[in-house]
Amino acid sequence: MKPTVFITRKLPDKSIAVLKDQFEVRMWEEEEVPVPKEVLFAEVENAEALFTVVSDPVTEELLSAGKNLKVVANMAVGYDNIDVEAATKRGVLVCNTPDVLTETTADLTFGLLLATARRVVESAEFIKQGKWQSWSPFLLAGHDVHHKTIGIYGMGKIGEAVAQRAKGFGMEILYHNRTRKPEAEKVLGAKYCSFDELLELSDFVVAMAPLTNETKHMFNAEVFSKMKSSAIFINSSRGAVVDEEALYQALIHNVIAGAGLDVFEKEPISQDHPLLSLPNVTALPHIGSASIETRMSMIHICVDNIQRILTGKNPRTLVNKSLLSE
Ligand code: 8YV
């Protein structure tokens, strides 16, 4: 019998042809509705490989149901949706998709920064709604980006790619990270500083950190109160690094000037989410890596990893690396 692969989202046929040739491929086909829990559990019971996205919680309970599971291939660089410890305990390989999405996510992050500072979305709505009656000096005037100070919290690969873009805009680049990044300091002129200094000095504070127990809700009321009142906060990493209620309060009380958000604590958010009611918030539906080229590359890595693992080879990318060295 061929090993079974279960895919939780509808993918283009041609992108999974390699899997279809060799394995029994089952896929949740509905694009508007996520796979229901009971269907997911029933599918995982018979699967050797599971193809997931970040909005699929891969819990210890799900992993226990997957008695034959060998691999979870997550179509994302982040894997906070997966209980990696539970997977490792069961010998299940967890694969992600690093590198291929770095530049694409940095483009979106910088675009979100520009859009928020220069009120691009608001201005586009304004003209479409027929509100452009006359010219006035401060009509939809925003704030400059060039030559301002950007503070990047989390200088991983995407953080560095954002810094590269900031350099092109003549910005002063500050960063805070668990470890120093000599290359970014040398090549991009980025300056390492404490988290508090970053908050106090930056015109744009960009959250680029993965979601962990340490980073959860780290952007809270106290943190927002340390930022400039003219600061714009940008988040395209994970929603839960922010205390959303604290951000809402900071925005309505002018503690900070605006926010550009590609991610939210519980996605998808509904239209009545309080942050969506604020004119100084630019909100996007988690599209950081969403270019056709990059999404195809991400699928390709997942497919390749599944194919390799189910045929006894090592994957190209692996999160729980200890499993291969045993
Ligand atoms: C995912 C992401 O592609 O890579 C990540 O960590 O958040 C996105 O790029 C998307 O959320 C689907 O899993």
Boltz pocket constraint, residues with backbone or C-beta under 6 A from the ligand:
constraints:
  - pocket:
      binder: B
      contacts: [[A, 52], [A, 53], [A, 54], [A, 55], [A, 75], [A, 76], [A, 77], [A, 78], [A, 79], [A, 97], [A, 101], [A, 237], [A, 286], [A, 288], [A, 289]]
      max_distance: 6.0
